Amino acid sequence: MGFGSYDESEQQQQTADEDDVDAVNVHQNDHDGQLSFESDASTDELVSQLGTMRDESDDADE
């Protein structure tokens, strides 16, 4: 067999197998609820931590 050739029986088998596969429902676990959390850290502390994490990420990329 040359480049790009295939066995027709293998192609037919793949097609038959694909018919048996169930479709994936990406909306099966959708959630319309709310999320909330409590923290003892102030907004300034959280923003500072975010800045530190970004700086560390930028240093790792270099």
PDBQT receptor file of N, H, CA, C and O in Angstrom, charges set to zero:
ATOM      1  N   MET A   1       0.835  -1.188   0.000  1.00  0.00    +0.000 N 
ATOM      2  CA  MET A   1       0.000   0.000   0.000  1.00  0.00    +0.000 C 
ATOM      3  C   MET A   1       0.879   1.251   0.000  1.00  0.00    +0.000 C 
ATOM      4  O   MET A   1       1.887   1.313   0.704  1.00  0.00    +0.000 OA
ATOM      5  N   GLY A   2       0.494   2.217  -0.776  1.00  0.00    +0.000 N 
ATOM      6  H   GLY A   2      -0.325   2.166  -1.348  1.00  0.00    +0.000 HD
ATOM      7  CA  GLY A   2       1.231   3.459  -0.837  1.00  0.00    +0.000 C 
ATOM      8  C   GLY A   2       0.745   4.443   0.202  1.00  0.00    +0.000 C 
ATOM      9  O   GLY A   2      -0.194   4.169   0.949  1.00  0.00    +0.000 OA
ATOM     10  N   PHE A   3       1.385   5.569   0.240  1.00  0.00    +0.000 N 
ATOM     11  H   PHE A   3       2.148   5.792  -0.367  1.00  0.00    +0.000 HD
ATOM     12  CA  PHE A   3       0.988   6.623   1.174  1.00  0.00    +0.000 C 
ATOM     13  C   PHE A   3      -0.448   7.047   0.876  1.00  0.00    +0.000 C 
ATOM     14  O   PHE A   3      -0.800   7.296  -0.277  1.00  0.00    +0.000 OA
ATOM     15  N   GLY A   4      -1.256   7.127   1.895  1.00  0.00    +0.000 N 
ATOM     16  H   GLY A   4      -0.970   6.925   2.832  1.00  0.00    +0.000 HD
ATOM     17  CA  GLY A   4      -2.634   7.545   1.726  1.00  0.00    +0.000 C 
ATOM     18  C   GLY A   4      -3.593   6.405   1.426  1.00  0.00    +0.000 C 
ATOM     19  O   GLY A   4      -4.802   6.622   1.342  1.00  0.00    +0.000 OA
ATOM     20  N   SER A   5      -3.072   5.195   1.263  1.00  0.00    +0.000 N 
ATOM     21  H   SER A   5      -2.090   5.019   1.332  1.00  0.00    +0.000 HD
ATOM     22  CA  SER A   5      -3.941   4.058   0.988  1.00  0.00    +0.000 C 
ATOM     23  C   SER A   5      -4.527   3.535   2.286  1.00  0.00    +0.000 C 
ATOM     24  O   SER A   5      -3.962   3.736   3.361  1.00  0.00    +0.000 OA
ATOM     25  N   TYR A   6      -5.649   2.873   2.181  1.00  0.00    +0.000 N 
ATOM     26  H   TYR A   6      -6.108   2.710   1.308  1.00  0.00    +0.000 HD
ATOM     27  CA  TYR A   6      -6.244   2.273   3.357  1.00  0.00    +0.000 C 
ATOM     28  C   TYR A   6      -7.006   1.031   2.945  1.00  0.00    +0.000 C 
ATOM     29  O   TYR A   6      -7.370   0.852   1.783  1.00  0.00    +0.000 OA
ATOM     30  N   ASP A   7      -7.231   0.197   3.907  1.00  0.00    +0.000 N 
ATOM     31  H   ASP A   7      -6.935   0.342   4.851  1.00  0.00    +0.000 HD
ATOM     32  CA  ASP A   7      -8.004  -1.015   3.694  1.00  0.00    +0.000 C 
ATOM     33  C   ASP A   7      -9.485  -0.643   3.813  1.00  0.00    +0.000 C 
ATOM     34  O   ASP A   7      -9.912  -0.139   4.852  1.00  0.00    +0.000 OA
ATOM     35  N   GLU A   8     -10.255  -0.884   2.778  1.00  0.00    +0.000 N 
ATOM     36  H   GLU A   8      -9.908  -1.293   1.935  1.00  0.00    +0.000 HD
ATOM     37  CA  GLU A   8     -11.671  -0.479   2.786  1.00  0.00    +0.000 C 
ATOM     38  C   GLU A   8     -12.444  -1.137   3.922  1.00  0.00    +0.000 C 
ATOM     39  O   GLU A   8     -13.372  -0.535   4.461  1.00  0.00    +0.000 OA
ATOM     40  N   SER A   9     -12.081  -2.353   4.293  1.00  0.00    +0.000 N 
ATOM     41  H   SER A   9     -11.326  -2.842   3.855  1.00  0.00    +0.000 HD
ATOM     42  CA  SER A   9     -12.801  -3.025   5.375  1.00  0.00    +0.000 C 
ATOM     43  C   SER A   9     -12.569  -2.307   6.700  1.00  0.00    +0.000 C 
ATOM     44  O   SER A   9     -13.470  -2.256   7.537  1.00  0.00    +0.000 OA
ATOM     45  N   GLU A  10     -11.368  -1.749   6.903  1.00  0.00    +0.000 N 
ATOM     46  H   GLU A  10     -10.636  -1.791   6.223  1.00  0.00    +0.000 HD
ATOM     47  CA  GLU A  10     -11.108  -0.976   8.125  1.00  0.00    +0.000 C 
ATOM     48  C   GLU A  10     -11.948   0.295   8.135  1.00  0.00    +0.000 C 
ATOM     49  O   GLU A  10     -12.474   0.679   9.180  1.00  0.00    +0.000 OA
ATOM     50  N   GLN A  11     -12.080   0.946   6.995  1.00  0.00    +0.000 N 
ATOM     51  H   GLN A  11     -11.653   0.634   6.146  1.00  0.00    +0.000 HD
ATOM     52  CA  GLN A  11     -12.890   2.159   6.898  1.00  0.00    +0.000 C 
ATOM     53  C   GLN A  11     -14.347   1.860   7.219  1.00  0.00    +0.000 C 
ATOM     54  O   GLN A  11     -14.998   2.630   7.925  1.00  0.00    +0.000 OA
ATOM     55  N   GLN A  12     -14.856   0.759   6.713  1.00  0.00    +0.000 N 
ATOM     56  H   GLN A  12     -14.327   0.133   6.140  1.00  0.00    +0.000 HD
ATOM     57  CA  GLN A  12     -16.247   0.380   6.981  1.00  0.00    +0.000 C 
ATOM     58  C   GLN A  12     -16.439   0.057   8.453  1.00  0.00    +0.000 C 
ATOM     59  O   GLN A  12     -17.481   0.378   9.023  1.00  0.00    +0.000 OA
ATOM     60  N   GLN A  13     -15.452  -0.574   9.076  1.00  0.00    +0.000 N 
ATOM     61  H   GLN A  13     -14.605  -0.835   8.613  1.00  0.00    +0.000 HD
ATOM     62  CA  GLN A  13     -15.540  -0.914  10.499  1.00  0.00    +0.000 C 
ATOM     63  C   GLN A  13     -15.577   0.355  11.342  1.00  0.00    +0.000 C 
ATOM     64  O   GLN A  13     -16.349   0.431  12.298  1.00  0.00    +0.000 OA
ATOM     65  N   GLN A  14     -14.758   1.357  11.009  1.00  0.00    +0.000 N 
ATOM     66  H   GLN A  14     -14.131   1.296  10.232  1.00  0.00    +0.000 HD
ATOM     67  CA  GLN A  14     -14.750   2.609  11.758  1.00  0.00    +0.000 C 
ATOM     68  C   GLN A  14     -16.099   3.298  11.666  1.00  0.00    +0.000 C 
ATOM     69  O   GLN A  14     -16.581   3.843  12.659  1.00  0.00    +0.000 OA
ATOM     70  N   THR A  15     -16.708   3.285  10.509  1.00  0.00    +0.000 N 
ATOM     71  H   THR A  15     -16.316   2.843   9.703  1.00  0.00    +0.000 HD
ATOM     72  CA  THR A  15     -18.010   3.910  10.327  1.00  0.00    +0.000 C 
ATOM     73  C   THR A  15     -19.057   3.220  11.177  1.00  0.00    +0.000 C 
ATOM     74  O   THR A  15     -19.903   3.879  11.781  1.00  0.00    +0.000 OA
ATOM     75  N   ALA A  16     -19.007   1.903  11.228  1.00  0.00    +0.000 N 
ATOM     76  H   ALA A  16     -18.319   1.368  10.738  1.00  0.00    +0.000 HD
ATOM     77  CA  ALA A  16     -19.972   1.144  12.029  1.00  0.00    +0.000 C 
ATOM     78  C   ALA A  16     -19.793   1.440  13.513  1.00  0.00    +0.000 C 
ATOM     79  O   ALA A  16     -20.774   1.553  14.248  1.00  0.00    +0.000 OA
ATOM     80  N   ASP A  17     -18.528   1.568  13.961  1.00  0.00    +0.000 N 
ATOM     81  H   ASP A  17     -17.731   1.476  13.364  1.00  0.00    +0.000 HD
ATOM     82  CA  ASP A  17     -18.265   1.856  15.370  1.00  0.00    +0.000 C 
ATOM     83  C   ASP A  17     -18.766   3.240  15.757  1.00  0.00    +0.000 C 
ATOM     84  O   ASP A  17     -19.259   3.425  16.870  1.00  0.00    +0.000 OA
ATOM     85  N   GLU A  18     -18.650   4.212  14.864  1.00  0.00    +0.000 N 
ATOM     86  H   GLU A  18     -18.250   4.061  13.960  1.00  0.00    +0.000 HD
ATOM     87  CA  GLU A  18     -19.089   5.570  15.169  1.00  0.00    +0.000 C 
ATOM     88  C   GLU A  18     -20.598   5.643  15.371  1.00  0.00    +0.000 C 
ATOM     89  O   GLU A  18     -21.083   6.493  16.116  1.00  0.00    +0.000 OA
ATOM     90  N   ASP A  19     -21.339   4.764  14.717  1.00  0.00    +0.000 N 
ATOM     91  H   ASP A  19     -20.945   4.073  14.111  1.00  0.00    +0.000 HD
ATOM     92  CA  ASP A  19     -22.788   4.761  14.861  1.00  0.00    +0.000 C 
ATOM     93  C   ASP A  19     -23.217   4.334  16.256  1.00  0.00    +0.000 C 
ATOM     94  O   ASP A  19     -24.297   4.702  16.718  1.00  0.00    +0.000 OA
ATOM     95  N   ASP A  20     -22.363   3.551  16.935  1.00  0.00    +0.000 N 
ATOM     96  H   ASP A  20     -21.486   3.253  16.559  1.00  0.00    +0.000 HD
ATOM     97  CA  ASP A  20     -22.683   3.036  18.263  1.00  0.00    +0.000 C 
ATOM     98  C   ASP A  20     -22.362   4.025  19.377  1.00  0.00    +0.000 C 
ATOM     99  O   ASP A  20     -22.751   3.802  20.523  1.00  0.00    +0.000 OA
ATOM    100  N   VAL A  21     -21.666   5.107  19.066  1.00  0.00    +0.000 N 
ATOM    101  H   VAL A  21     -21.350   5.288  18.135  1.00  0.00    +0.000 HD
ATOM    102  CA  VAL A  21     -21.228   6.074  20.073  1.00  0.00    +0.000 C 
ATOM    103  C   VAL A  21     -22.384   7.001  20.429  1.00  0.00    +0.000 C 
ATOM    104  O   VAL A  21     -23.044   7.548  19.545  1.00  0.00    +0.000 OA
ATOM    105  N   ASP A  22     -22.627   7.177  21.731  1.00  0.00    +0.000 N 
ATOM    106  H   ASP A  22     -22.091   6.732  22.449  1.00  0.00    +0.000 HD
ATOM    107  CA  ASP A  22     -23.658   8.108  22.185  1.00  0.00    +0.000 C 
ATOM    108  C   ASP A  22     -23.134   9.533  22.062  1.00  0.00    +0.000 C 
ATOM    109  O   ASP A  22     -21.946   9.785  22.266  1.00  0.00    +0.000 OA
ATOM    110  N   ALA A  23     -24.004  10.442  21.736  1.00  0.00    +0.000 N 
ATOM    111  H   ALA A  23     -24.969  10.237  21.571  1.00  0.00    +0.000 HD
ATOM    112  CA  ALA A  23     -23.627  11.849  21.635  1.00  0.00    +0.000 C 
ATOM    113  C   ALA A  23     -23.379  12.411  23.028  1.00  0.00    +0.000 C 
ATOM    114  O   ALA A  23     -23.974  11.959  24.006  1.00  0.00    +0.000 OA
ATOM    115  N   VAL A  24     -22.508  13.389  23.107  1.00  0.00    +0.000 N 
ATOM    116  H   VAL A  24     -22.025  13.757  22.313  1.00  0.00    +0.000 HD
ATOM    117  CA  VAL A  24     -22.201  14.046  24.370  1.00  0.00    +0.000 C 
ATOM    118  C   VAL A  24     -23.132  15.243  24.517  1.00  0.00    +0.000 C 
ATOM    119  O   VAL A  24     -23.243  16.072  23.615  1.00  0.00    +0.000 OA
ATOM    120  N   ASN A  25     -23.796  15.321  25.663  1.00  0.00    +0.000 N 
ATOM    121  H   ASN A  25     -23.706  14.647  26.397  1.00  0.00    +0.000 HD
ATOM    122  CA  ASN A  25     -24.677  16.444  25.950  1.00  0.00    +0.000 C 
ATOM    123  C   ASN A  25     -23.914  17.421  26.842  1.00  0.00    +0.000 C 
ATOM    124  O   ASN A  25     -23.757  17.180  28.039  1.00  0.00    +0.000 OA
ATOM    125  N   VAL A  26     -23.442  18.520  26.259  1.00  0.00    +0.000 N 
ATOM    126  H   VAL A  26     -23.570  18.715  25.287  1.00  0.00    +0.000 HD
ATOM    127  CA  VAL A  26     -22.641  19.474  27.022  1.00  0.00    +0.000 C 
ATOM    128  C   VAL A  26     -23.467  20.264  28.029  1.00  0.00    +0.000 C 
ATOM    129  O   VAL A  26     -22.908  20.917  28.910  1.00  0.00    +0.000 OA
ATOM    130  N   HIS A  27     -24.778  20.212  27.908  1.00  0.00    +0.000 N 
ATOM    131  H   HIS A  27     -25.232  19.682  27.191  1.00  0.00    +0.000 HD
ATOM    132  CA  HIS A  27     -25.648  20.957  28.825  1.00  0.00    +0.000 C 
ATOM    133  C   HIS A  27     -26.242  20.078  29.923  1.00  0.00    +0.000 C 
ATOM    134  O   HIS A  27     -27.110  20.516  30.677  1.00  0.00    +0.000 OA
ATOM    135  N   GLN A  28     -25.771  18.845  30.007  1.00  0.00    +0.000 N 
ATOM    136  H   GLN A  28     -25.066  18.489  29.394  1.00  0.00    +0.000 HD
ATOM    137  CA  GLN A  28     -26.319  17.899  30.974  1.00  0.00    +0.000 C 
ATOM    138  C   GLN A  28     -26.167  18.399  32.413  1.00  0.00    +0.000 C 
ATOM    139  O   GLN A  28     -27.038  18.157  33.249  1.00  0.00    +0.000 OA
ATOM    140  N   ASN A  29     -25.069  19.094  32.702  1.00  0.00    +0.000 N 
ATOM    141  H   ASN A  29     -24.362  19.291  32.023  1.00  0.00    +0.000 HD
ATOM    142  CA  ASN A  29     -24.798  19.533  34.072  1.00  0.00    +0.000 C 
ATOM    143  C   ASN A  29     -24.818  21.050  34.219  1.00  0.00    +0.000 C 
ATOM    144  O   ASN A  29     -24.110  21.594  35.066  1.00  0.00    +0.000 OA
ATOM    145  N   ASP A  30     -25.612  21.738  33.414  1.00  0.00    +0.000 N 
ATOM    146  H   ASP A  30     -26.188  21.296  32.726  1.00  0.00    +0.000 HD
ATOM    147  CA  ASP A  30     -25.733  23.195  33.550  1.00  0.00    +0.000 C 
ATOM    148  C   ASP A  30     -26.285  23.542  34.930  1.00  0.00    +0.000 C 
ATOM    149  O   ASP A  30     -27.082  22.798  35.500  1.00  0.00    +0.000 OA
ATOM    150  N   HIS A  31     -25.852  24.670  35.448  1.00  0.00    +0.000 N 
ATOM    151  H   HIS A  31     -25.204  25.274  34.985  1.00  0.00    +0.000 HD
ATOM    152  CA  HIS A  31     -26.297  25.095  36.770  1.00  0.00    +0.000 C 
ATOM    153  C   HIS A  31     -26.638  26.575  36.711  1.00  0.00    +0.000 C 
ATOM    154  O   HIS A  31     -25.822  27.381  36.264  1.00  0.00    +0.000 OA
ATOM    155  N   ASP A  32     -27.809  26.933  37.148  1.00  0.00    +0.000 N 
ATOM    156  H   ASP A  32     -28.472  26.278  37.511  1.00  0.00    +0.000 HD
ATOM    157  CA  ASP A  32     -28.259  28.318  37.107  1.00  0.00    +0.000 C 
ATOM    158  C   ASP A  32     -28.278  28.952  38.495  1.00  0.00    +0.000 C 
ATOM    159  O   ASP A  32     -28.974  29.945  38.709  1.00  0.00    +0.000 OA
ATOM    160  N   GLY A  33     -27.533  28.399  39.430  1.00  0.00    +0.000 N 
ATOM    161  H   GLY A  33     -26.968  27.592  39.257  1.00  0.00    +0.000 HD
ATOM    162  CA  GLY A  33     -27.543  28.893  40.797  1.00  0.00    +0.000 C 
ATOM    163  C   GLY A  33     -26.620  30.076  40.998  1.00  0.00    +0.000 C 
ATOM    164  O   GLY A  33     -26.155  30.689  40.038  1.00  0.00    +0.000 OA
ATOM    165  N   GLN A  34     -26.361  30.389  42.256  1.00  0.00    +0.000 N 
ATOM    166  H   GLN A  34     -26.738  29.890  43.037  1.00  0.00    +0.000 HD
ATOM    167  CA  GLN A  34     -25.504  31.511  42.623  1.00  0.00    +0.000 C 
ATOM    168  C   GLN A  34     -24.294  30.995  43.368  1.00  0.00    +0.000 C 
ATOM    169  O   GLN A  34     -24.318  29.915  43.957  1.00  0.00    +0.000 OA
ATOM    170  N   LEU A  35     -23.240  31.782  43.332  1.00  0.00    +0.000 N 
ATOM    171  H   LEU A  35     -23.221  32.660  42.853  1.00  0.00    +0.000 HD
ATOM    172  CA  LEU A  35     -22.017  31.460  44.045  1.00  0.00    +0.000 C 
ATOM    173  C   LEU A  35     -21.672  32.638  44.934  1.00  0.00    +0.000 C 
ATOM    174  O   LEU A  35     -21.680  33.785  44.487  1.00  0.00    +0.000 OA
ATOM    175  N   SER A  36     -21.369  32.358  46.188  1.00  0.00    +0.000 N 
ATOM    176  H   SER A  36     -21.363  31.426  46.551  1.00  0.00    +0.000 HD
ATOM    177  CA  SER A  36     -20.924  33.417  47.084  1.00  0.00    +0.000 C 
ATOM    178  C   SER A  36     -19.873  32.835  48.018  1.00  0.00    +0.000 C 
ATOM    179  O   SER A  36     -19.826  31.626  48.244  1.00  0.00    +0.000 OA
ATOM    180  N   PHE A  37     -19.035  33.707  48.555  1.00  0.00    +0.000 N 
ATOM    181  H   PHE A  37     -19.074  34.689  48.371  1.00  0.00    +0.000 HD
ATOM    182  CA  PHE A  37     -18.025  33.269  49.506  1.00  0.00    +0.000 C 
ATOM    183  C   PHE A  37     -17.711  34.408  50.450  1.00  0.00    +0.000 C 
ATOM    184  O   PHE A  37     -17.967  35.575  50.152  1.00  0.00    +0.000 OA
ATOM    185  N   GLU A  38     -17.158  34.056  51.581  1.00  0.00    +0.000 N 
ATOM    186  H   GLU A  38     -16.950  33.109  51.823  1.00  0.00    +0.000 HD
ATOM    187  CA  GLU A  38     -16.757  35.046  52.555  1.00  0.00    +0.000 C 
ATOM    188  C   GLU A  38     -15.255  34.964  52.736  1.00  0.00    +0.000 C 
ATOM    189  O   GLU A  38     -14.675  33.879  52.704  1.00  0.00    +0.000 OA
ATOM    190  N   SER A  39     -14.629  36.112  52.924  1.00  0.00    +0.000 N 
ATOM    191  H   SER A  39     -15.100  36.994  52.950  1.00  0.00    +0.000 HD
ATOM    192  CA  SER A  39     -13.185  36.152  53.100  1.00  0.00    +0.000 C 
ATOM    193  C   SER A  39     -12.841  37.214  54.128  1.00  0.00    +0.000 C 
ATOM    194  O   SER A  39     -13.490  38.257  54.206  1.00  0.00    +0.000 OA
ATOM    195  N   ASP A  40     -11.824  36.939  54.903  1.00  0.00    +0.000 N 
ATOM    196  H   ASP A  40     -11.297  36.092  54.839  1.00  0.00    +0.000 HD
ATOM    197  CA  ASP A  40     -11.345  37.915  55.877  1.00  0.00    +0.000 C 
ATOM    198  C   ASP A  40     -10.393  38.916  55.221  1.00  0.00    +0.000 C 
ATOM    199  O   ASP A  40     -10.069  39.942  55.819  1.00  0.00    +0.000 OA
ATOM    200  N   ALA A  41      -9.942  38.627  53.998  1.00  0.00    +0.000 N 
ATOM    201  H   ALA A  41     -10.206  37.793  53.512  1.00  0.00    +0.000 HD
ATOM    202  CA  ALA A  41      -9.003  39.514  53.308  1.00  0.00    +0.000 C 
ATOM    203  C   ALA A  41      -9.750  40.700  52.709  1.00  0.00    +0.000 C 
ATOM    204  O   ALA A  41     -10.885  40.571  52.248  1.00  0.00    +0.000 OA
ATOM    205  N   SER A  42      -9.094  41.851  52.725  1.00  0.00    +0.000 N 
ATOM    206  H   SER A  42      -8.172  41.956  53.099  1.00  0.00    +0.000 HD
ATOM    207  CA  SER A  42      -9.703  43.046  52.133  1.00  0.00    +0.000 C 
ATOM    208  C   SER A  42      -9.519  43.003  50.616  1.00  0.00    +0.000 C 
ATOM    209  O   SER A  42      -8.742  42.206  50.091  1.00  0.00    +0.000 OA
ATOM    210  N   THR A  43     -10.237  43.862  49.939  1.00  0.00    +0.000 N 
ATOM    211  H   THR A  43     -10.868  44.510  50.365  1.00  0.00    +0.000 HD
ATOM    212  CA  THR A  43     -10.124  43.942  48.487  1.00  0.00    +0.000 C 
ATOM    213  C   THR A  43      -8.696  44.288  48.083  1.00  0.00    +0.000 C 
ATOM    214  O   THR A  43      -8.169  43.724  47.125  1.00  0.00    +0.000 OA
ATOM    215  N   ASP A  44      -8.066  45.212  48.808  1.00  0.00    +0.000 N 
ATOM    216  H   ASP A  44      -8.494  45.670  49.587  1.00  0.00    +0.000 HD
ATOM    217  CA  ASP A  44      -6.685  45.600  48.496  1.00  0.00    +0.000 C 
ATOM    218  C   ASP A  44      -5.730  44.416  48.642  1.00  0.00    +0.000 C 
ATOM    219  O   ASP A  44      -4.817  44.254  47.832  1.00  0.00    +0.000 OA
ATOM    220  N   GLU A  45      -5.934  43.590  49.666  1.00  0.00    +0.000 N 
ATOM    221  H   GLU A  45      -6.676  43.722  50.324  1.00  0.00    +0.000 HD
ATOM    222  CA  GLU A  45      -5.079  42.417  49.859  1.00  0.00    +0.000 C 
ATOM    223  C   GLU A  45      -5.260  41.416  48.725  1.00  0.00    +0.000 C 
ATOM    224  O   GLU A  45      -4.290  40.834  48.239  1.00  0.00    +0.000 OA
ATOM    225  N   LEU A  46      -6.501  41.221  48.311  1.00  0.00    +0.000 N 
ATOM    226  H   LEU A  46      -7.289  41.693  48.705  1.00  0.00    +0.000 HD
ATOM    227  CA  LEU A  46      -6.767  40.281  47.225  1.00  0.00    +0.000 C 
ATOM    228  C   LEU A  46      -6.189  40.774  45.903  1.00  0.00    +0.000 C 
ATOM    229  O   LEU A  46      -5.643  39.986  45.131  1.00  0.00    +0.000 OA
ATOM    230  N   VAL A  47      -6.306  42.076  45.638  1.00  0.00    +0.000 N 
ATOM    231  H   VAL A  47      -6.749  42.717  46.265  1.00  0.00    +0.000 HD
ATOM    232  CA  VAL A  47      -5.739  42.641  44.413  1.00  0.00    +0.000 C 
ATOM    233  C   VAL A  47      -4.217  42.517  44.437  1.00  0.00    +0.000 C 
ATOM    234  O   VAL A  47      -3.598  42.235  43.411  1.00  0.00    +0.000 OA
ATOM    235  N   SER A  48      -3.626  42.724  45.584  1.00  0.00    +0.000 N 
ATOM    236  H   SER A  48      -4.129  42.954  46.418  1.00  0.00    +0.000 HD
ATOM    237  CA  SER A  48      -2.174  42.590  45.728  1.00  0.00    +0.000 C 
ATOM    238  C   SER A  48      -1.740  41.143  45.463  1.00  0.00    +0.000 C 
ATOM    239  O   SER A  48      -0.745  40.907  44.778  1.00  0.00    +0.000 OA
ATOM    240  N   GLN A  49      -2.481  40.190  46.000  1.00  0.00    +0.000 N 
ATOM    241  H   GLN A  49      -3.289  40.382  46.556  1.00  0.00    +0.000 HD
ATOM    242  CA  GLN A  49      -2.170  38.782  45.760  1.00  0.00    +0.000 C 
ATOM    243  C   GLN A  49      -2.286  38.438  44.280  1.00  0.00    +0.000 C 
ATOM    244  O   GLN A  49      -1.463  37.696  43.745  1.00  0.00    +0.000 OA
ATOM    245  N   LEU A  50      -3.303  38.975  43.621  1.00  0.00    +0.000 N 
ATOM    246  H   LEU A  50      -3.972  39.578  44.055  1.00  0.00    +0.000 HD
ATOM    247  CA  LEU A  50      -3.489  38.743  42.192  1.00  0.00    +0.000 C 
ATOM    248  C   LEU A  50      -2.301  39.299  41.414  1.00  0.00    +0.000 C 
ATOM    249  O   LEU A  50      -1.796  38.646  40.501  1.00  0.00    +0.000 OA
ATOM    250  N   GLY A  51      -1.854  40.495  41.768  1.00  0.00    +0.000 N 
ATOM    251  H   GLY A  51      -2.264  41.026  42.510  1.00  0.00    +0.000 HD
ATOM    252  CA  GLY A  51      -0.694  41.089  41.107  1.00  0.00    +0.000 C 
ATOM    253  C   GLY A  51       0.545  40.233  41.276  1.00  0.00    +0.000 C 
ATOM    254  O   GLY A  51       1.315  40.057  40.332  1.00  0.00    +0.000 OA
ATOM    255  N   THR A  52       0.745  39.696  42.482  1.00  0.00    +0.000 N 
ATOM    256  H   THR A  52       0.120  39.840  43.249  1.00  0.00    +0.000 HD
ATOM    257  CA  THR A  52       1.884  38.826  42.746  1.00  0.00    +0.000 C 
ATOM    258  C   THR A  52       1.804  37.556  41.900  1.00  0.00    +0.000 C 
ATOM    259  O   THR A  52       2.808  37.116  41.341  1.00  0.00    +0.000 OA
ATOM    260  N   MET A  53       0.620  36.974  41.808  1.00  0.00    +0.000 N 
ATOM    261  H   MET A  53      -0.195  37.332  42.262  1.00  0.00    +0.000 HD
ATOM    262  CA  MET A  53       0.446  35.752  41.013  1.00  0.00    +0.000 C 
ATOM    263  C   MET A  53       0.720  36.034  39.538  1.00  0.00    +0.000 C 
ATOM    264  O   MET A  53       1.340  35.216  38.860  1.00  0.00    +0.000 OA
ATOM    265  N   ARG A  54       0.272  37.166  39.042  1.00  0.00    +0.000 N 
ATOM    266  H   ARG A  54      -0.232  37.831  39.593  1.00  0.00    +0.000 HD
ATOM    267  CA  ARG A  54       0.511  37.521  37.638  1.00  0.00    +0.000 C 
ATOM    268  C   ARG A  54       1.998  37.730  37.387  1.00  0.00    +0.000 C 
ATOM    269  O   ARG A  54       2.524  37.289  36.365  1.00  0.00    +0.000 OA
ATOM    270  N   ASP A  55       2.678  38.401  38.311  1.00  0.00    +0.000 N 
ATOM    271  H   ASP A  55       2.251  38.759  39.141  1.00  0.00    +0.000 HD
ATOM    272  CA  ASP A  55       4.111  38.633  38.159  1.00  0.00    +0.000 C 
ATOM    273  C   ASP A  55       4.874  37.299  38.135  1.00  0.00    +0.000 C 
ATOM    274  O   ASP A  55       5.797  37.118  37.340  1.00  0.00    +0.000 OA
ATOM    275  N   GLU A  56       4.481  36.377  39.010  1.00  0.00    +0.000 N 
ATOM    276  H   GLU A  56       3.732  36.524  39.656  1.00  0.00    +0.000 HD
ATOM    277  CA  GLU A  56       5.122  35.059  39.037  1.00  0.00    +0.000 C 
ATOM    278  C   GLU A  56       4.868  34.311  37.746  1.00  0.00    +0.000 C 
ATOM    279  O   GLU A  56       5.755  33.625  37.238  1.00  0.00    +0.000 OA
ATOM    280  N   SER A  57       3.666  34.434  37.209  1.00  0.00    +0.000 N 
ATOM    281  H   SER A  57       2.945  34.991  37.621  1.00  0.00    +0.000 HD
ATOM    282  CA  SER A  57       3.314  33.778  35.953  1.00  0.00    +0.000 C 
ATOM    283  C   SER A  57       4.122  34.359  34.798  1.00  0.00    +0.000 C 
ATOM    284  O   SER A  57       4.591  33.618  33.934  1.00  0.00    +0.000 OA
ATOM    285  N   ASP A  58       4.287  35.687  34.781  1.00  0.00    +0.000 N 
ATOM    286  H   ASP A  58       3.906  36.289  35.483  1.00  0.00    +0.000 HD
ATOM    287  CA  ASP A  58       5.070  36.332  33.728  1.00  0.00    +0.000 C 
ATOM    288  C   ASP A  58       6.531  35.913  33.809  1.00  0.00    +0.000 C 
ATOM    289  O   ASP A  58       7.173  35.698  32.780  1.00  0.00    +0.000 OA
ATOM    290  N   ASP A  59       7.065  35.794  35.030  1.00  0.00    +0.000 N 
ATOM    291  H   ASP A  59       6.544  35.968  35.865  1.00  0.00    +0.000 HD
ATOM    292  CA  ASP A  59       8.459  35.372  35.204  1.00  0.00    +0.000 C 
ATOM    293  C   ASP A  59       8.657  33.933  34.734  1.00  0.00    +0.000 C 
ATOM    294  O   ASP A  59       9.710  33.604  34.187  1.00  0.00    +0.000 OA
ATOM    295  N   ALA A  60       7.670  33.081  34.937  1.00  0.00    +0.000 N 
ATOM    296  H   ALA A  60       6.815  33.348  35.382  1.00  0.00    +0.000 HD
ATOM    297  CA  ALA A  60       7.767  31.680  34.540  1.00  0.00    +0.000 C 
ATOM    298  C   ALA A  60       7.716  31.548  33.024  1.00  0.00    +0.000 C 
ATOM    299  O   ALA A  60       8.301  30.619  32.467  1.00  0.00    +0.000 OA
ATOM    300  N   ASP A  61       7.025  32.461  32.348  1.00  0.00    +0.000 N 
ATOM    301  H   ASP A  61       6.550  33.215  32.800  1.00  0.00    +0.000 HD
ATOM    302  CA  ASP A  61       6.892  32.394  30.889  1.00  0.00    +0.000 C 
ATOM    303  C   ASP A  61       8.173  32.805  30.176  1.00  0.00    +0.000 C 
ATOM    304  O   ASP A  61       8.372  32.455  29.013  1.00  0.00    +0.000 OA
ATOM    305  N   GLU A  62       9.034  33.535  30.849  1.00  0.00    +0.000 N 
ATOM    306  H   GLU A  62       8.873  33.819  31.794  1.00  0.00    +0.000 HD
ATOM    307  CA  GLU A  62      10.239  34.045  30.194  1.00  0.00    +0.000 C 
ATOM    308  C   GLU A  62      11.308  33.005  30.113  1.00  0.00    +0.000 C 
ATOM    309  O   GLU A  62      12.390  33.271  29.589  1.00  0.00    +0.000 OA
TER     310      GLU A  62
